[in-house]
Amino acid sequence: MRTAIIGGGAAGFFLAVNLKEMMPEMDVTIFERSDRVLHKVSISGGGRCNCTNSFEDVRDLQTVYPRGHRLMKRLMKGFSQVDAYTWFERHGVKLTTQDDHCVFPQSQQSQSIIQCFQHYCRRYDVDIQTGVRISSLAELHDYDFICVTIGGQPRAEGLSWLAAAGHEIVQPVPSLFTFRIDDKALCELMGTVVEEASVMIPSTAFRASGPLLLTHWGMSGPAILRLSSYAARHLSEQGYLAPLSVNWTGLKEAEVRSVLQETAVRNPQKMLSNIHLFDLPQRLWNYLLRKNLAERADKRWGELSQKDHHRMVNMLTNDTYRVSGRAPFKDEFVTCGGISLSAVNPSTLESRAVRHLYFAGEVLDIDGVTGGFNFQAAWTTAYTVAKAIFSSEK
């Protein structure tokens, strides 16, 4: 029996190794169109490869899989984050879980994951062919099984050959990117980090929280990246022009108001700029005062009116900006969209249109936020496909 895997990325290699361990007699070939394999693995997580997550804080999979959460809930019963952790350690990659629940190799090097895959592919005689572009299923007519693991496609044209075979394609759009904001004073604060921020797109249900990073073009960090993933299609439809509201404290208005009032009572003679609250960096605090209070930013705490207090509450919990565009996340370019989940069997990920054709990884319309969730989707879907092929041959 012969299996062709189209795509030499994380899902493709994970599928190949598991197939060979389940079916040593299976001939497996990986076809990669570029001259190198596992490129995204090598650069992910800043070169450290955030390979999964503990899911410790995840109560609803929709918060980490905006698209495909129902399918992931089903598939993870067969191969979860715990199974992934165990798999890598059993295959020689020691892992470590950080305080933020992200899981990395203990070596802090993505090369540990890459070397693991390459070692087992050599050991199991997996044939790896690079520089080979597959553009038609007919090219692989002499294979018994075909698995597509080509990753996210930035354009629907990259999936046209699969559409021609009868598969519904969900239009791909970027789903993990940072926000451009045309505010020179804000951008001069590049490098500033706020650990507990909340962001939202007004008049929508899209919101996220977490660390926020100011950059020379606008805003980044986990909070912004999560929001971009949740609102990917909405932002695309708006041409990446949208309002943005920032809660710099992550607290409710009443809590912020109470802290401000108490501070004013205790420090009536001190200048506003001399007491920066909520652990906000001094430069950011001064920027927010100037932006929201203008000339009154030079007042003392005891000189503030009720209207000034209201403005300060608003500046801390509902500070508004205008998103003027997007910038790709430097470590990876992720898209939502791809093969519609209605086009596959939810138990096996086999095509409903073509027998013995399977899909795994980001080619499916399953999109995870940052923190190792995209890689977990790759491991889960690839294992599901390997198990399905194994079961079909029993």
C-alpha positions, 0 to 999 in steps of 0.5 A: 500500500502507498500513501502520498502526503502533499505538504512537508510541514508540521502536519505532513511529517507528523502524519507520516511518522504516525502512519509508519508506526501504525503500518510499518509496511505502508510506503509513504512519500512526502511531496513538498513544493519548496526546496525546504521542509518544516519551514514554519516549524523552524520560525514559529515561536521566535525559533523556539516552536510553541508546539502545543498548550496545556489548555489549563485556562481554556473553558470553551474551545471557541476562545482558542479555535474561533473556527472549527472548535466543534470539530476540534472538540470531537477530534481531541477526544482521540488525540488531545494536548496531553497525547501530543505532550506524551508523543513528543517526549516518547519520541525524544523531545523533552518539553516544558510548560511555561507560566502562560501555559505555552509548551516548548521544547526544553532546548528552546529550539525548534530544531529539536522538533525538526530533528525528531521528525527527520530522524523518524522519517529516516528510520522508517524510510519515508521518501521526502521529495522537495521541489515537487508541485502537485496541482492535480490529484491525477498526478498521484493516481498510483497511490492508494491514499492521498493526504493534503497537508499544504497548510494555510493558503493566502489565496483561494487560487492555491486551492483551485485544484481541490475545488475542481475535484468537488470540494467547497472552499472557504475564501482564505483571509489573514487571521493573525496579524497586528494593527496599524494605527496612525498615531505618531505619539503612540508609536513613539512608545514602541516596546512598551508592554501592558500585561493585562489589557482588554481590546474590542471592536466597538459595536461587535462581539469581538473582544480579547485580553492579554498582554499588549505591545506597542510597536513602531506601526501601532499595536501587537501582542497576544491581545491584538493577535487574538482579536485579529483571529476572532475578527478576521473575516469582519476586518477583511470585509471592512478593508482593515479599517475599524475602530478599536477600544482599549481597556488598559487595566483589564478592570471594570469601570467601577473598580477603576473609578474607585482607585482614582477617587481614592488616589485623589483623596490621598494625594491631592497636592501631587501632579497627575503625571507623578502617580502612574496607576495600574502598573502602567509604564510612566511614558504610556501614563503621560501619553494617555493623560495628554491624549485624553485631558489635554492641558488639564494633564498638568493639574494636581489630583485635588484639582480634578473635577467630576468631569475630569474623573469621568474622562480618566475612567474612560481613558483607562477603560475605553480608550479609542483608536482607529485601525488603519491597516494590518501587518503580518505577525512576524513569526507566521502568516496564518489564514482562516479559510480553506477546505470547508469542514462540510466537505470532509467526514468529521470522524476521519477527515476523509473527503466526501467527494473523493474516496481515500483523500484526506485533509489535515492541518491548516488546509482545513478551515480550522483556525487557532489563536496564538499560544500553540493552538495551531500546532495542536490542531495540526497534531490532532488532525494528522493523527486522526487521518493516520488512524483513519487510514490504519482502520480502513486497512484492518 
